[in-house]
Amino acid sequence: MAGTSPCVMFLKKMIETEQLTATEALMPIATLAHNLKTPTVELIDQIFDLIKSPVVTGNPILKAHGHLVFATIIRKACLTTPVTEVFPEYVFGKMCTPDNPKISQVYIPHLVKELKGAQNTEEQMRAISVLGVLGHESVIPLLLNYIEGNVEGCTPAVRTMAIYCLSDVTKQYRNILLPVYSSIVHNQAEDRAIRIAAAFSLLMKMQPDTVHLQKLAVSTWFEKDVEMHKFIYSSLRSLSQLALEDHPEGSAWKGLSTKAQVVLPLAKPVAGIISSTFFSFFSGVLKNLHVGSQMINAMVTGSTSQMIYHKTEYFLKQVQTTPVEFSIDVGGVKSLVGDLVKSVSGDTASYLEKIHPEWKELVQNLEISPVEDTPFAAHVWTKFSDDIQFVFASNFKTVDSIKEQVLESLKSPGKLLEKVCTKTPININKAFEALPYQAVVPSDLGFPIIVETQETNLVSLKGEVDVNCAAPSVT
């Protein structure tokens, strides 16, 4: 939490020498971009060495979070640091700047190499998300190739991820991305998830003109995809229902809400109250305190998966922060349930073995086969306090691993009881600092004006859980 250079070097040594377990190392790595106080060139080099170390690269979770936090540090410290933010470089050392040659000559080639060497879809999505978070102008053409599907083996999930991961820099590269996203939205041959991702980015990140919203509204009369129709109409309707006085100062929704009120009558209405796909926008202001908040809740029914999205944003006078934002995408639930039922019942017979012989012969003569269920896959992405990100993915391999452990426990219940029926010590101590900011401003009198904001939270839990299986009780 201190975030100074000596503290970062100390944690780096602890992780590289494996004095911290993978679980213990995850938290300092994931929160490094949030806590880092002095992003000097030398310190960023040390962090780069950390994410390349065998301890980090040998663990998929640490590797994913390490690359993600490194890209966040580069974007925050080198690419988007405002010119008004001045560090005492004679004390801390030379800070990172956009013209640092290592960004284009060392860091980006390494991240691109990770993408080119991806062996499966999961690795592709992780590498693309890192490049998108970085947001350097040199990686935009590469990501556009994935967005447009010009790369061999690029799945709809990868293309969707490439769109979402550019959300933080979409406004910066609006002139490049807007024509591409607009063509995807209005191309009904594209996958639903890709079109909705492009439409969401167009609406929320690109400050679209009225003409773009008019095209969206009119397109609902010719839209063949019901879920896409629901997305467009629910978004425009929710935005149009926001009153102008409910927008906090600095909100980008104010102009968007006014435009939505103009174009909503052009859209084809959707019947019903509860929808399988919707985007809802909420905004409120406490006028006396000059603070407010905005919230997005969404559920998207894709062709093979379901996605839930939420974002909360606070406007505290001149401070704007996002305390929480998350997305959960789950697909292939049917295949997962079927696999679990087979494991429990032990029934592995195919459907042909359960039907009448004449029906079986008829099906075989027709040379048809049932549509295969989508394999199970789940992705969870969360972001806390603007720059602390966690990503987790699960697929059928994860389920198989858990299933094997459960079956092994059922075969040897005695070993399971030995682990459960005992005293388990608990010692959890976590400290977290929200909104860390410190500035020293010189005054005419010669005295420094110190501006500091912080919200430190501490969670401490210590004790033990005693499970007595002889006389069932928990203390």
C-alpha positions in Angstrom: 0.0 0.0 0.0 2.9 2.4 0.6 3.8 2.2 -3.1 7.3 3.7 -2.8 10.2 2.3 -4.8 11.9 0.5 -1.9 8.6 -1.2 -1.0 8.0 -2.3 -4.6 11.6 -3.7 -4.8 11.1 -5.6 -1.5 7.9 -7.2 -2.8 9.6 -8.0 -6.1 12.3 -9.9 -4.3 9.8 -11.7 -2.1 7.8 -12.9 -5.2 10.9 -13.9 -7.3 12.4 -15.9 -4.4 9.0 -17.6 -3.8 8.8 -16.4 -0.2 5.1 -15.6 -1.1 2.7 -18.2 -2.3 0.9 -17.6 -5.6 -2.3 -16.6 -3.6 -0.3 -14.1 -1.5 1.5 -12.7 -4.5 -1.7 -12.1 -6.5 -2.8 -9.1 -4.3 0.4 -7.0 -4.4 0.7 -7.6 -8.2 -2.9 -6.8 -9.0 -2.9 -3.6 -6.9 0.5 -2.4 -8.0 -0.9 0.1 -10.6 -3.2 1.6 -7.9 -0.5 1.9 -5.2 2.5 3.0 -7.2 3.6 6.4 -6.1 6.7 7.2 -8.2 6.7 5.7 -11.7 10.3 6.2 -12.5 11.9 4.7 -15.6 14.1 2.4 -13.5 11.2 1.2 -11.4 9.1 0.4 -14.4 12.0 -1.6 -15.8 12.1 -3.6 -12.6 8.3 -4.3 -12.8 8.9 -5.5 -16.4 11.5 -7.9 -15.2 9.1 -9.1 -12.5 6.3 -10.0 -15.0 8.9 -11.9 -17.1 10.3 -13.9 -14.2 9.6 -17.7 -14.2 7.6 -17.4 -10.9 5.1 -15.2 -12.6 5.1 -16.7 -16.1 4.8 -20.2 -14.7 1.4 -19.4 -13.1 -1.4 -18.5 -15.6 -3.3 -16.3 -13.1 -0.2 -14.4 -12.0 0.9 -14.0 -15.6 -2.4 -12.6 -16.7 -2.6 -10.1 -13.8 1.1 -9.2 -14.1 0.8 -8.3 -17.8 -2.5 -6.5 -17.2 -1.1 -4.4 -14.4 2.0 -3.6 -16.3 0.0 -2.3 -19.3 -2.1 -0.2 -16.8 1.1 1.3 -15.3 2.5 2.2 -18.8 -0.8 3.9 -19.8 -1.2 5.8 -16.6 2.4 6.8 -16.0 3.8 7.2 -19.5 1.0 7.8 -22.0 -1.7 9.8 -20.1 0.1 11.6 -17.4 -1.1 15.3 -17.6 1.5 17.9 -18.2 0.4 19.7 -15.1 1.5 16.7 -12.9 5.1 17.4 -11.9 7.3 15.0 -9.9 10.4 16.1 -8.0 12.6 14.2 -10.4 15.8 15.3 -8.6 14.6 13.3 -5.6 12.9 10.3 -7.1 14.6 10.0 -10.5 13.5 10.4 -14.1 9.8 9.7 -14.6 8.4 7.8 -17.5 7.2 9.9 -20.5 5.5 9.1 -23.8 8.8 9.4 -25.7 10.4 6.7 -23.6 12.1 4.5 -26.4 11.6 1.3 -24.4 7.8 1.5 -24.8 7.9 0.9 -28.6 11.2 -1.0 -28.7 10.9 -3.4 -25.7 7.6 -3.4 -23.9 5.1 -3.4 -26.8 7.1 -6.1 -28.9 7.0 -8.3 -25.8 3.3 -8.0 -25.4 2.7 -8.5 -29.2 4.9 -11.6 -29.0 2.6 -12.9 -26.3 -0.4 -12.5 -28.6 1.3 -14.1 -31.6 2.4 -17.0 -29.5 -1.1 -17.7 -28.0 -1.9 -21.4 -28.2 -5.7 -21.1 -27.6 -8.6 -18.7 -27.4 -8.1 -18.0 -23.6 -4.5 -16.9 -24.2 -5.5 -14.8 -27.2 -8.2 -13.0 -25.1 -5.7 -12.3 -22.3 -3.1 -11.0 -24.6 -5.6 -8.8 -26.5 -7.0 -7.4 -23.3 -3.4 -6.3 -22.2 -2.8 -4.6 -25.5 -6.1 -2.8 -25.3 -5.5 -1.6 -21.8 -2.1 -0.3 -22.9 -3.9 1.8 -25.6 -0.7 2.8 -27.5 -1.3 4.1 -31.0 1.0 1.5 -32.5 -1.2 -1.4 -31.4 -4.5 0.0 -32.8 -4.0 -1.3 -36.3 -3.2 -4.8 -34.9 -6.3 -4.8 -32.7 -8.4 -3.6 -35.7 -7.4 -6.7 -37.6 -8.8 -8.8 -34.8 -11.9 -6.6 -34.5 -12.7 -7.0 -38.2 -11.9 -10.7 -38.1 -9.0 -10.5 -40.5 -6.8 -12.8 -38.4 -7.0 -16.6 -39.0 -8.6 -18.5 -36.2 -10.1 -15.3 -34.6 -13.3 -16.4 -32.8 -16.3 -14.1 -32.1 -15.3 -14.1 -28.4 -11.8 -12.8 -29.3 -13.3 -10.1 -31.5 -15.7 -9.1 -28.8 -12.9 -8.9 -26.3 -10.8 -6.7 -28.7 -13.7 -4.2 -28.8 -14.3 -4.1 -25.0 -10.7 -3.8 -24.0 -10.3 -0.6 -26.0 -13.0 1.1 -23.9 -10.5 3.4 -22.0 -9.0 4.8 -25.2 -12.0 4.6 -27.6 -12.6 8.3 -27.3 -9.0 9.1 -28.0 -9.0 7.1 -31.2 -12.6 8.0 -32.1 -11.9 9.0 -35.7 -10.3 5.6 -36.4 -12.7 3.3 -34.6 -16.1 5.0 -35.3 -16.4 3.9 -38.9 -15.4 0.4 -38.0 -17.8 0.1 -35.1 -20.6 1.7 -37.1 -20.2 -0.8 -40.0 -20.2 -3.7 -37.5 -23.4 -2.5 -35.7 -25.3 -2.3 -39.0 -24.0 -5.5 -40.5 -26.7 -8.1 -39.6 -24.4 -10.9 -40.8 -22.1 -10.3 -37.8 -22.3 -12.2 -34.6 -24.7 -10.7 -32.0 -22.2 -10.3 -29.2 -19.8 -8.4 -31.5 -22.5 -6.1 -32.7 -23.7 -5.3 -29.2 -20.1 -4.7 -28.0 -19.6 -2.3 -30.9 -22.9 -0.5 -30.3 -22.2 -0.2 -26.6 -18.7 1.4 -27.3 -20.3 3.7 -29.9 -23.0 4.9 -27.5 -21.0 5.2 -24.3 -17.4 6.0 -25.3 -17.5 7.9 -28.7 -20.0 10.8 -28.0 -21.9 10.0 -31.1 -23.6 12.7 -33.2 -27.4 12.8 -33.6 -27.1 11.3 -37.0 -25.5 8.1 -35.6 -28.3 7.7 -33.1 -30.9 8.3 -35.8 -29.4 5.5 -37.8 -29.5 3.2 -34.8 -33.2 4.1 -34.0 -34.3 3.6 -37.6 -32.4 0.3 -38.0 -34.8 -1.3 -35.4 -37.5 -1.4 -38.0 -35.4 -3.6 -40.2 -33.5 -5.5 -37.5 -33.9 -9.3 -37.8 -32.1 -10.1 -34.5 -34.7 -9.6 -31.7 -32.0 -9.3 -29.0 -30.2 -6.6 -30.9 -33.5 -4.8 -31.3 -34.1 -5.0 -27.6 -30.6 -3.7 -26.8 -30.9 -0.6 -29.1 -34.4 0.3 -27.9 -33.8 -0.2 -24.2 -30.6 1.9 -24.4 -32.3 4.8 -26.1 -35.4 4.6 -23.9 -33.4 4.5 -20.7 -31.2 7.4 -21.8 -34.1 9.5 -22.8 -35.8 9.1 -19.4 -32.9 10.8 -17.6 -33.8 14.3 -16.6 -31.3 17.0 -17.3 -31.1 18.1 -13.7 -30.1 14.6 -12.7 -26.8 14.7 -14.5 -23.7 15.4 -12.4 -21.3 18.1 -13.5 -18.8 16.6 -15.9 -21.1 13.8 -17.0 -20.9 12.7 -20.7 -24.5 11.5 -20.6 -26.1 14.9 -20.6 -25.7 15.5 -24.3 -26.4 11.9 -25.1 -29.6 11.9 -23.1 -30.9 14.9 -25.0 -30.1 13.3 -28.4 -31.8 10.1 -27.2 -35.0 12.0 -26.5 -35.0 13.3 -30.0 -34.4 10.0 -31.8 -36.5 7.7 -29.6 -39.7 8.3 -31.5 -38.0 6.9 -34.6 -37.3 3.5 -33.0 -39.6 0.5 -33.1 -40.9 -0.1 -29.6 -40.4 -3.4 -27.8 -43.4 -5.0 -26.1 -43.2 -6.1 -22.4 -41.5 -5.0 -19.2 -38.9 -7.6 -18.4 -36.5 -8.2 -21.3 -33.9 -10.9 -21.9 -31.5 -8.1 -23.2 -31.5 -4.6 -21.7 -29.3 -1.7 -20.9 -30.5 0.6 -18.0 -28.9 3.9 -17.1 -29.4 5.7 -13.7 -28.2 9.1 -12.7 -28.6 11.2 -9.6 -27.3 14.4 -8.0 -27.2 15.9 -4.5 -27.3 19.5 -5.5 -26.4 21.0 -2.2 -23.2 19.0 -2.0 -22.5 19.2 -5.8 -21.9 15.4 -5.9 -23.6 12.7 -7.9 -23.5 9.2 -9.2 -24.3 7.2 -12.3 -24.9 3.6 -12.8 -25.2 1.1 -15.7 -26.9 -2.3 -15.4 -27.1 -4.6 -18.3 -27.9 -8.1 -19.4 -27.1 -9.4 -22.8 -28.4 -12.7 -24.2 -25.9 -13.8 -26.8 -26.2 -16.6 -29.3 -24.2 -19.0 -27.1 -23.8 -17.1 -23.7 -25.3 -14.7 -21.2 -23.5 -11.6 -20.0 -24.2 -9.4 -17.0 -22.5 -6.0 -16.7 -22.5 -3.3 -14.0 -20.7 0.0 -13.5 -21.0 2.6 -10.7 -19.4 6.0 -11.1 -19.1 8.8 -8.5 -18.8 12.5 -9.3 -17.4 14.3 -6.2 -17.1 17.9 -7.4 -13.9 17.9 -9.5 -13.1 14.2 -8.7 -14.5 11.4 -10.8 -14.0 7.8 -9.8 -15.3 4.4 -10.6 -15.4 2.3 -7.4 -16.7 -0.9 -9.0 -17.2 -2.2 -12.5 -17.6 -5.9 -13.4 -18.7 -8.2 -16.2 -19.7 -11.9 -16.0 -20.0 -13.9 -19.2 -21.2 -17.5 -19.0 -21.9 -19.9 -21.8 -22.5 -23.7 -22.3 -24.5 -24.1 -19.1 -26.6 -26.8 -20.7 -23.5 -28.9 -21.5 -22.2 -28.4 -18.0 -25.4 -29.6 -16.4 -25.6 -32.6 -18.7 -22.0 -33.5 -17.9 -22.7 -33.2 -14.1 -25.8 -35.4 -14.4 -23.9 -38.1 -16.2 -21.2 -38.0 -13.6 -23.7 -38.4 -10.7 -25.9 -41.0 -12.4 -23.1 -42.9 -14.2 -25.2 -43.0 -17.3 -22.9 -42.5 -20.3 -25.1 -44.1 -23.0 -25.8 -42.1 -26.1 -29.3 -41.1 -27.2 -29.2 -43.7 -30.0 -29.0 -46.5 -27.4 -32.1 -45.3 -25.6 -34.5 -45.2 -28.5 -36.5 -47.9 -30.3 -34.4 -49.9 -32.8 -36.6 -48.8 -35.7 -36.1 -45.2 -34.9 -32.4 -45.8 -34.5 -32.2 -47.4 -37.9 -34.2 -44.5 -39.4 -31.8 -41.9 -37.9 -28.8 -43.7 -39.1 -30.1 -44.0 -42.6 -30.8 -40.2 -42.7 -27.2 -39.6 -41.8 -28.0 -36.8 -39.4 -26.6 -35.9 -36.0 -27.8 -33.6 -33.2 -26.5 -30.1 -32.8 -23.6 -30.2 -30.3 -24.0 -28.1 -27.2 -21.7 -25.2 -26.7 -18.8 -26.1 -24.4 -18.9 -24.6 -21.0 -16.9 -21.4 -20.5 -17.1 -18.6 -18.0 -15.2 -15.3 -17.8 -15.3 -12.8 -14.9 -13.7 -9.3 -15.1 -13.8 -6.8 -12.3 -12.3 -3.4 -11.7 -12.1 -1.6 -8.4 -11.1 2.0 -7.7 -10.4 2.9 -11.3 -7.3 0.7 -11.8 -7.4 -2.5 -9.8 -8.4 -5.3 -12.2 -9.0 -9.0 -11.7 -9.7 -11.5 -14.4 -10.7 -15.2 -14.1 -11.7 -17.7 -16.7 -13.1 -21.2 -16.4 -13.9 -23.9 -18.9 -14.6 -27.6 -19.1 -11.0 -28.4 -18.0 -11.6 -26.6 -14.8 -14.9 -28.4 -14.2 -13.2 -31.8 -14.9 -10.5 -30.9 -12.4 -13.0 -30.0 -9.7 -15.1 -33.1 -10.6 -12.1 -35.4 -10.1 -11.4 -33.9 -6.7 -15.0 -34.3 -5.6 -15.2 -37.9 -6.8 -11.9 -38.6 -5.0 -13.4 -37.2 -1.8 -16.5 -39.4 -2.2 -14.3 -42.5 -2.6 -12.3 -41.7 0.5 -14.7 -39.9 2.9 -12.4 -40.5 5.8 -9.7 -38.2 4.4 -12.3 -35.5 3.7 -13.6 -35.7 7.3 -10.0 -35.5 8.6 -9.6 -32.1 6.9 -13.1 -30.8 7.9 -13.4 -32.1 11.4 -10.6 -30.1 12.9 -9.6 -26.7 14.1 -8.8 -24.3 11.2 -7.0 -21.1 12.2 -8.1 -17.9 10.6 -5.8 -14.8 10.3 -6.8 -12.3 7.7 -5.4 -8.8 7.7 -5.9 -6.5 4.7 -5.5 -2.8 4.3 -6.7 -0.9 1.2 -6.3 2.8 0.3 -9.0 4.3 -1.9 -8.6 7.7 -3.8 -4.9 8.1 -2.9 -3.7 11.5 -4.0 -1.1 13.9 -2.7 0.1 17.2 -4.1 2.5 19.9 -2.8 1.8 23.4 -4.2 4.2 26.3 -3.6 2.7 29.6 -2.2 3.7 33.2 -2.4 4.7 33.1 1.3 7.1 30.3 0.7 5.2 27.7 2.6 4.0 24.6 0.8 0.3 23.9 0.4 -0.3 20.2 0.9 -3.3 18.6 -0.7 -3.9 15.0 0.3 -6.9 12.7 0.0 -7.1 9.1 1.1 -9.6 6.6 2.4 -7.9 3.8 4.2 -9.8 0.7 5.0 -8.6 -2.2 7.2 -10.1 -5.6 7.5 -8.9 -7.9 10.2 -10.2 -11.3 11.2 -8.4 -13.6 13.6 -9.5 -16.8 15.3 -10.3 -20.4 14.5 -13.2 -22.5 13.2 -13.7 -25.7 15.2 -15.8 -28.4 13.5 -16.8 -31.3 15.8 -18.1 -34.2 13.7 -18.7 -36.5 16.7 -21.3 -34.1 18.1 -22.2 -31.9 15.0 -21.4 -28.3 15.9 -19.4 -25.4 14.7 -17.7 -23.0 17.0 
